[in-house]
Amino acid sequence: MQNPNDPLDIRGEVTDLEVMATLKMKRSRFDYYVSVLAPFYRDCILIEKETSDKRYLTKEPVLILTTEKDRKYYAFPDCTVRYTKKRGGMRTLANYKHKTKWMVKVNGKEVNAARIYAKAFIKRDLDSNDCVLVYGKELKLDAIEVVDKSKCASITGALAKPKYERKDVGLYKNGVLVRSWPSCRKAAKDLFCSYQTVLDICHRRTQKPMFDVRFL
């Protein structure tokens, strides 16, 4: 991130995935933003860092486990885990979503799939101080990022922010505000009606509302 007033003053580094998460951009929009628009971020100009380092350590399968029965488990760069079969060939294990994490069963044990691929292809010395984030709805390498735990909370907070902000609701009588609540659900509880009823009245979808509630 470059100081707009001094091209020699580099104020820090940020990844493309972090910028997309904070600004809520998709990849196509981000590429346009950087290449065509003035790419300002946190009062700095975004410039691409020139480096000979590759994002991935290898594009070859990585051995992640050998069992006592000599069964070998490998991580593949397409974000799959496969193991060798006794009669030859390999079997692919399915990744699956458990709450907010991607998981896979390796040797009968449920493990964090994203951390497996991050350690195999992005950061071999991955440890407990590293937070592995997955952006988007699919588990793939270019959606995985490894960040320090100190940055993790701010990034995941931006990702988890709801599309619609919760709004305060007020009850009016004869045009005068007599009571308020921090959400439609809390208002509905005290008014002995459904959440949807309060929401419809606030959005003026009800022709004959039972009471006058409005967004504040």
N, C-alpha and C positions, 0 to 999 in steps of 0.2 A: 504494500500500500504506500503510494508515493505522495509526499507533500505537494499540493498543487502549486505552491509558491516557491518550491525549491526541489528541482528534479533529483538532486543528490541526497535528499533527506528521505530515507525509507523508514516508515514508521511501524512496520511490522508485516507479518504474512498472514494470509487467510486462504483457505481452500475454496474452490468453486462450489463444492457441495454446501459449505457453511453459508456462503453468500446466497445461494439458491434457497436454502431453508429459511434464512432470516427475511429475505425479500419475497418469499413465497413464489418463486419462479420455477418454471419447468426448464429443461435443458435448452430447448429451441429458443425460448424467450431470453434466457441468459446469454446465449451465444450472440443474439442480435443486440442485446444490451451492451455487451463488451465491445463488439466490433463496429457498431453503428452509432449508438448513443454515447453520451459522455458517461463513462463508467465510474461514477462517484459512489463511494461506499464509506460510511463513517468519516465524512469530510476529507477523504483521500481519493486519489485516482488509482484505479486498479490497473496494474501492469502485469503481464505474464512473466513469471520468473524463468530465466533461461537456465536450464540445467541438463546435464547429461544423464542424470539418474532416471531410471524407468519407474513407473508407478508400481509395477509388479515385479517381485523378486524372480519369478520364473513363470513360464507358461506350460511347464511340464507337470504331470501329476506328482504329488508330494505324499510320501509315506507318513501316516500319522499314528499308526498303531500296528503292532504285531502281537497276536495273542499267544498263549501258551501252546495252542494247537496249531501254531504257525499260520493262522489266517491273517492276511495283510489287508489293512484298510488304507485307502488312498483318498486324498482330497484332489478334486479336479478343478481347473480354472473356470468351468461352467457352473461352479457352485453345486457340485454333487459329491457325495461320498460313495465310493464303490469298494467292494471287497472281492478277493479272489475266491473262487469256488473250487472244491476238491477235484472236480472233474474237468477243470479248465474254464476259462472265461471269467467274467466278472459280473457281479450283481450290483445294481444301483439302488441306493437307499433314498427314500423320499424325504425332502425337507417339509416341515409343516409348521404352521403358526400356532404358538401357545401363548395366549394373551397378547403381549406386545413383542414377543421374541420368536425368532426362527429357531427351530430345534430339529435335531436328527438323532436317531438311535444308532449308536456305535457300540457293537459288541453287547447289545441288550441294554445299554445305559443311555438315558436321555441327556444330550449335551447341547450346548449353545452352538448352532451351526455357523452363525456369522463369525464367531470367535475362531472357529476352526479355519475358515477360509482366510480370515484376516491374518492369522498366524502363519498360514502356509504361503500366502501370496503377497502380503503387504508388509507385515512386521514380524519377523521371525522371533524376536525377543519380547513378544507380547506378554504383559504381566498384569497384576491386579490393579495397577494404577492407570491402565489404559481402558478407555471406554470405546466400545465398538458400536457404531451407529449404522443403521440401514435406512436409506432414503427411498421413498416410493413403496409400491405394493409388491415388487418382485425382488427376490434375493439373487443378486448378481454382483460381480466384482466391482463394476463401476458405480454401484450404489452403496458400497461399503466404505466407511471412513473410520480411521482410528484417531481418537483425540484424547487428550489428557482429561482426567476426571474433573479438574477444575473448570474446564470449558464445557463439559458435558451437560450440566444443568441448564446453562443459558441456551444451548442449541436445542436440546430436547424440549425446553419450554416453548421455543418458537415453533417447533413442529407440532406440539400438542395443543397449541392455542386454537380454540374453537372458531369455526368459520363465522358464526354469528355471536356477537358479544351478548352476555346476559344483561337485560335491561331492568331498571327499577320500574315498579308499577304503583300507580296511585289510585285511591278510591275517592271519587268526588260526589258531593251532595250539593245540589243547587249551584254547581259550578265552583264549589270550594273544596280544596283538598283536605280530607279528613283523616286519611291514613295512607301509609305507603309500605311497600315490601320490596326486598331486593331481587325478587324474581316472580314470574308467573306461577310457578309451582307453590311457592309459599303463600301467595295471595289466594290461590285456589283452595289451599288447605283451610285457611281461616274463613273463606267465604262459602265453604261446603259445596264446592262445585268442582268440575274437572279442570285440569290444566288447559285442555283444548278450548274450553268455554271462555276462560279468561283471555287466552291468546286471540280467539276470534273476535271478542269484543274490543280488544286493544287495536286490532287491525281493521275494525269497523266492518266486519263480515256478518254481523248479526243485525237484523232489521229491528227487532224489539228486545234489546238487552235487558237482563234482569237487574243490572246495576251499572253504574258508570265507572268503568276502570279504564285507565289510559297509561301509556308509557310515559315516564317522566323524562 
